């Protein structure tokens, strides 16, 4: 699949510049971006503001 002897395309050269010479691992990027933070964890003590912000964050699918 990856043949270093052939001439690289412009997109491959651009990816090399952006990624610092490393190949892009899309699976690792997907796994890292898939995690959702806990809604109640950062605000375990609770407050009156959290009565409004937590349901909004859950409705926007920003946390679990």
HUNORRA-V717558 format. One record per residue. SS is DSSP state (H for helix, E for strand, C for the rest). PSI is psi in degrees with one decimal (* if undefined). BURIAL is I if it has 16 or more other ideal C-beta (glycine too) atoms within 10 Angstrom, else O. Layout:
SS_PSI_BURIAL ; SS_PSI_BURIAL
This chain:
C_-52.9_O ; C_117.0_O ; C_105.7_O ; C_-15.1_O ; C_-17.8_O ; C_162.3_O ; C_133.5_O ; C_148.3_O ; C_169.4_O ; H_-35.8_O ; H_-36.9_O ; H_-38.8_O ; H_-39.9_O ; H_-42.5_O ; H_-37.1_O ; H_-40.2_O ; H_-41.5_O ; H_-35.3_O ; C_9.0_O ; C_33.4_O ; C_-2.6_O ; C_149.1_O ; C_146.9_O ; C_130.5_O ; C_98.7_O ; H_-30.6_O ; H_-45.3_O ; H_-38.0_O ; H_-39.6_O ; H_-40.6_O ; H_-41.7_O ; H_-34.8_O ; H_-7.7_O ; H_-19.6_O ; C_137.2_O ; C_134.9_O ; E_160.7_O ; C_134.9_O ; C_-38.5_I ; C_-22.3_O ; C_-54.2_O ; C_-23.6_O ; C_53.4_O ; C_-31.2_O ; C_-30.9_O ; C_155.6_O ; C_173.2_O ; C_-29.5_O ; C_-33.8_O ; H_-21.5_I ; H_-25.8_O ; H_-43.6_O ; H_-36.3_O ; H_-49.2_O ; H_-33.0_O ; H_-43.6_O ; H_-38.2_I ; H_-41.5_O ; H_-32.1_O ; C_2.2_O ; C_38.7_O ; C_-18.1_O ; E_173.2_O ; C_*_O
